[in-house]
């Protein structure tokens, strides 16, 4: 838990990880929120529609994990990840994108992103597995 941050409580009073969802599509943000909130170990603390807003929300909300889209207006996901890495180096990041190539993986890792998920894969199972992985859960 970060200094000054109150622990989030899941169902039954268990500590949960806070997650910021960043995607320019309201439908994607809503779908991700629904999928995440089915698990009491995670709590969505906020949403952002572009990378610039995401950086500001990371300063304000101090999430444990940020889920970033790659292509967004104003500031893309890779640029936002670079800013977030400097601002909050302990915040884990997962990229959620329609693009899937080796160069993207390299660029994402260089920006501090821990995992890259394809929007075309089985979203729920892959997202939950990725969150468990970056949060250090079972």
Backbone bond lengths (Angstrom), bond angles and torsions (degrees), N, CA, C in turn:
res aa  C-N    CA-C-N  psi(-1)  N-CA   C-N-CA  omega(-1)  CA-C   N-CA-C  phi
1 X - - - 1.454 - - 1.521 108.77 -
2 X 1.321 116.48 138.15 1.455 120.67 -178.69 1.526 110.67 -79.46
3 X 1.324 115.06 152.02 1.454 121.31 178.97 1.525 109.75 -55.92
4 X 1.316 116.21 130.55 1.457 121.61 177.51 1.519 114.35 83.04
5 X 1.327 117.29 -3.39 1.464 120.27 -178.84 1.516 109.66 -96.90
6 X 1.310 116.49 131.48 1.453 121.52 176.47 1.518 108.87 -79.22
7 X 1.326 118.53 139.96 1.454 119.13 178.15 1.521 110.78 -67.21
8 X 1.319 115.45 135.33 1.460 119.86 175.60 1.516 107.80 -77.95
9 X 1.310 116.32 143.67 1.463 120.28 -179.09 1.518 109.65 -108.20
10 X 1.309 115.92 128.83 1.457 121.88 174.27 1.517 109.12 -89.07
11 X 1.310 116.43 -172.19 1.457 121.72 177.39 1.515 108.41 -61.57
12 X 1.310 117.61 135.09 1.458 121.02 -179.84 1.514 113.10 80.26
13 X 1.336 118.29 9.24 1.453 120.86 176.54 1.513 114.83 82.78
14 X 1.329 118.94 5.50 1.464 121.35 179.70 1.525 109.34 -72.04
15 X 1.325 115.40 147.30 1.457 119.18 175.74 1.517 109.33 -66.67
16 X 1.322 117.16 141.99 1.456 120.68 178.85 1.520 109.94 -127.09
17 X 1.317 115.01 161.84 1.453 122.04 177.42 1.525 108.42 -91.56
18 X 1.330 116.55 139.68 1.457 120.72 179.53 1.524 109.52 -94.52
19 X 1.335 115.00 142.01 1.461 121.24 -173.95 1.521 109.97 -131.71
20 X 1.335 116.05 134.02 1.460 123.61 173.21 1.526 107.44 -105.26
21 X 1.326 117.41 127.21 1.465 122.86 179.93 1.525 108.52 -102.41
22 X 1.348 116.32 126.92 1.463 121.14 -177.53 1.530 109.39 -126.48
23 X 1.322 116.28 110.99 1.465 122.22 178.28 1.522 107.01 -159.48
24 X 1.331 116.87 143.54 1.460 118.98 -179.39 1.526 112.76 -77.02
25 X 1.323 118.25 -10.63 1.465 121.55 178.75 1.530 110.80 -95.48
26 X 1.341 117.61 117.65 1.467 119.72 176.74 1.534 112.17 -59.24
27 X 1.331 117.00 -33.81 1.460 120.77 179.60 1.536 111.01 -64.96
28 X 1.326 116.88 -43.26 1.472 120.82 177.84 1.526 109.79 -64.15
29 X 1.336 117.09 -45.30 1.475 119.63 179.70 1.526 110.60 -58.96
30 X 1.327 116.65 -44.53 1.468 120.70 -179.94 1.530 110.81 -63.16
31 X 1.326 116.86 -44.06 1.469 120.99 -179.48 1.523 111.48 -63.44
32 X 1.329 116.67 -43.18 1.465 120.16 178.37 1.525 110.79 -64.08
33 X 1.326 116.12 -43.55 1.465 120.20 178.87 1.533 110.17 -58.01
34 X 1.325 116.33 -46.41 1.462 120.25 -179.19 1.528 110.53 -60.37
35 X 1.302 116.77 -46.63 1.466 122.00 -179.34 1.530 110.82 -61.30
36 X 1.316 116.98 -45.79 1.470 122.04 -177.54 1.520 111.17 -66.92
37 X 1.318 117.01 -43.22 1.460 119.86 -173.66 1.528 113.74 -74.90
38 X 1.329 117.51 -1.03 1.464 120.48 172.95 1.527 110.72 -75.92
39 X 1.327 116.56 -11.26 1.461 122.17 -178.31 1.522 108.88 -113.24
40 X 1.318 117.28 125.00 1.465 120.70 -176.56 1.524 113.10 -71.89
41 X 1.340 117.69 -8.80 1.461 120.05 178.51 1.520 112.47 -78.60
42 X 1.333 117.59 -11.94 1.454 121.18 -175.61 1.519 111.06 -128.61
43 X 1.332 114.27 147.55 1.460 120.70 178.52 1.520 107.89 -136.86
44 X 1.325 117.57 126.17 1.457 121.20 176.03 1.525 107.23 -76.74
45 X 1.324 116.08 117.84 1.471 120.27 -177.70 1.521 111.91 -95.28
46 X 1.349 117.45 -12.57 1.447 119.48 179.66 1.512 112.52 178.50
47 X 1.333 114.22 172.48 1.457 122.15 179.02 1.523 108.38 -137.34
48 X 1.335 115.54 154.08 1.464 121.37 175.79 1.519 108.49 -143.56
49 X 1.338 116.12 148.73 1.459 120.77 -176.55 1.523 113.62 -98.28
50 X 1.332 117.66 -5.63 1.465 120.61 175.97 1.532 109.35 -158.59
51 X 1.318 115.57 170.77 1.455 120.54 -175.89 1.516 114.43 -64.42
52 X 1.317 117.14 -35.47 1.466 120.22 -179.57 1.529 110.73 -64.38
53 X 1.318 116.22 -45.68 1.466 120.55 177.44 1.528 109.74 -64.63
54 X 1.333 116.66 -36.47 1.471 120.88 179.24 1.526 111.26 -59.97
55 X 1.312 117.28 -44.73 1.468 121.01 -179.86 1.526 109.94 -60.76
56 X 1.326 117.15 -43.42 1.466 120.69 178.01 1.532 111.30 -63.90
57 X 1.333 116.62 -41.04 1.470 119.66 -179.88 1.527 111.65 -68.61
58 X 1.328 117.86 -32.56 1.468 119.96 176.16 1.525 109.41 -63.36
59 X 1.335 117.35 -41.53 1.476 120.74 176.78 1.526 110.69 -60.12
60 X 1.317 115.92 -43.15 1.462 122.02 -175.09 1.529 112.70 -77.21
61 X 1.332 117.74 -47.31 1.463 122.06 -169.79 1.528 114.64 -95.28
62 X 1.335 117.07 -22.55 1.470 122.31 -178.81 1.536 112.59 50.76
63 X 1.340 117.35 56.94 1.469 119.94 -178.85 1.526 111.77 -69.74
64 X 1.322 115.67 158.04 1.462 120.86 174.47 1.525 110.73 -76.64
65 X 1.342 115.90 -34.79 1.466 121.81 -176.39 1.525 109.26 -136.93
66 X 1.344 115.89 142.37 1.461 122.03 172.98 1.525 107.46 -120.69
67 X 1.330 116.12 127.46 1.463 121.70 173.68 1.521 106.34 -100.95
68 X 1.342 116.97 118.59 1.460 122.71 -173.54 1.522 112.54 -115.81
69 X 1.318 116.68 135.82 1.458 121.76 167.09 1.528 106.71 -78.72
70 X 1.323 117.33 157.18 1.463 120.47 177.79 1.522 110.90 -81.68
71 X 1.329 117.00 -58.25 1.458 120.91 -174.83 1.519 110.85 -95.17
72 X 1.330 114.24 112.91 1.466 121.27 177.85 1.519 108.23 -143.44
73 X 1.327 117.20 156.07 1.464 119.40 175.93 1.529 110.93 -70.88
74 X 1.296 116.68 164.67 1.465 126.88 176.23 1.530 111.66 72.23
75 X 1.340 118.38 -60.94 1.464 122.44 177.96 1.526 107.74 -147.05
76 X 1.345 116.64 125.59 1.464 118.93 -178.10 1.531 111.53 -76.71
77 X 1.327 115.72 173.09 1.456 121.41 -175.05 1.516 114.62 -64.49
78 X 1.343 117.48 -37.69 1.468 119.46 179.63 1.525 111.46 -66.90
79 X 1.322 116.11 -43.54 1.467 119.82 178.48 1.533 110.45 -63.96
80 X 1.314 116.60 -42.65 1.469 120.28 177.53 1.524 110.26 -61.48
81 X 1.330 117.16 -41.53 1.469 121.04 179.94 1.525 111.14 -61.00
82 X 1.323 116.85 -40.46 1.480 119.92 177.98 1.533 110.53 -60.81
83 X 1.327 116.44 -44.17 1.471 120.57 178.54 1.528 110.94 -64.40
84 X 1.324 116.70 -44.04 1.466 121.36 -178.24 1.523 110.56 -64.75
85 X 1.333 117.34 -39.12 1.466 121.18 178.50 1.525 110.69 -59.82
86 X 1.319 117.35 -40.95 1.471 120.98 178.52 1.527 111.65 -71.91
87 X 1.313 116.03 -39.79 1.458 122.73 -176.39 1.528 112.95 -75.66
88 X 1.320 116.47 -41.64 1.468 121.95 -174.49 1.533 109.02 -141.83
89 X 1.330 117.34 75.09 1.466 120.60 -173.03 1.526 115.33 -61.17
90 X 1.322 118.61 -19.71 1.468 120.69 179.34 1.526 112.81 -88.78
91 X 1.319 117.12 -5.36 1.458 120.69 178.03 1.525 109.11 -77.30
92 X 1.325 116.96 122.93 1.465 121.61 178.22 1.526 109.09 -79.02
93 X 1.335 115.79 147.02 1.465 120.11 179.53 1.518 110.89 -130.78
94 X 1.332 114.59 141.09 1.459 123.36 176.30 1.521 106.61 -125.79
95 X 1.337 117.29 129.91 1.459 120.41 176.11 1.525 108.59 -94.64
96 X 1.327 115.53 133.59 1.459 123.53 -178.76 1.521 106.13 -121.49
97 X 1.344 117.73 107.18 1.456 120.19 -169.23 1.522 113.01 -144.20
98 X 1.328 115.95 162.50 1.462 121.25 174.75 1.522 110.33 -83.30
99 X 1.315 117.69 -15.16 1.463 122.53 -177.13 1.520 109.60 -94.25
100 X 1.316 115.86 139.84 1.453 119.34 -178.90 1.524 108.69 -147.69
101 X 1.324 116.06 98.66 1.457 120.44 177.92 1.528 108.46 -145.98
102 X 1.316 115.51 162.54 1.462 120.53 -176.49 1.532 112.07 -60.90
103 X 1.330 117.30 -39.25 1.463 119.84 -179.31 1.527 111.36 -64.25
104 X 1.321 117.00 -36.87 1.465 120.03 177.27 1.521 110.23 -61.84
105 X 1.343 116.98 -43.03 1.468 120.50 177.24 1.523 110.63 -57.11
106 X 1.328 116.68 -45.14 1.472 120.81 -179.05 1.527 110.65 -64.16
107 X 1.328 116.09 -46.68 1.466 120.25 179.48 1.529 111.10 -62.84
108 X 1.325 116.11 -40.37 1.466 120.90 -179.77 1.527 110.82 -64.30
109 X 1.324 117.08 -45.84 1.466 120.25 178.81 1.519 111.00 -62.24
110 X 1.330 117.10 -40.70 1.464 120.95 178.89 1.528 111.26 -63.56
111 X 1.333 116.96 -29.14 1.470 121.69 179.90 1.525 112.40 -84.90
112 X 1.344 117.43 -4.86 1.460 120.57 178.78 1.516 114.79 100.33
113 X 1.325 117.42 7.39 1.463 121.73 -179.29 1.524 109.37 -80.71
114 X 1.327 116.14 133.91 1.469 121.99 -175.81 1.522 113.88 -86.23
115 X 1.343 117.55 -27.75 1.460 120.31 -177.00 1.523 109.04 -153.06
116 X 1.332 116.13 149.86 1.461 122.32 176.32 1.525 107.45 -122.73
117 X 1.326 115.90 124.31 1.463 121.90 -179.92 1.518 109.84 -115.46
118 X 1.320 115.72 140.71 1.451 121.23 177.65 1.529 109.93 -87.75
119 X 1.316 116.44 134.40 1.465 120.77 177.21 1.524 111.27 -67.00
120 X 1.326 117.26 -18.68 1.463 119.89 -178.16 1.527 112.91 -85.41
121 X 1.336 117.95 -12.04 1.466 121.11 177.82 1.522 110.13 -80.32
122 X 1.323 116.89 175.54 1.462 121.72 175.22 1.515 109.03 -63.19
123 X 1.312 116.47 97.22 1.459 122.75 -169.90 1.524 113.03 -55.58
124 X 1.299 117.72 -54.99 1.467 120.57 -172.06 1.516 112.03 -58.43
125 X 1.329 117.64 -53.75 1.461 119.46 -175.38 1.521 112.45 -65.46
126 X 1.345 117.44 -41.12 1.460 119.90 -179.05 1.525 111.64 -71.09
127 X 1.321 116.93 -39.14 1.462 120.38 179.15 1.523 110.83 -64.04
128 X 1.310 116.83 -47.53 1.463 120.07 -179.04 1.526 111.23 -63.17
129 X 1.328 117.27 -40.41 1.468 120.58 177.66 1.525 110.58 -64.25
130 X 1.328 117.02 -41.03 1.460 120.76 179.31 1.526 111.26 -65.22
131 X 1.329 117.13 -42.61 1.464 120.34 178.70 1.525 110.92 -63.16
132 X 1.328 116.96 -41.30 1.470 119.65 176.61 1.524 110.19 -60.00
133 X 1.322 115.79 -41.80 1.457 120.91 -178.59 1.532 111.93 -64.80
134 X 1.337 117.87 -50.73 1.466 119.80 -176.85 1.524 112.70 -73.48
135 X 1.339 117.16 -22.71 1.470 120.72 177.58 1.523 112.00 -89.71
136 X 1.327 116.67 -5.79 1.459 119.85 179.66 1.509 113.95 75.70
137 X 1.341 117.11 23.77 1.465 120.54 -179.08 1.507 112.22 -90.80
138 X 1.343 116.22 175.39 1.467 120.62 -179.31 1.514 112.82 -71.77
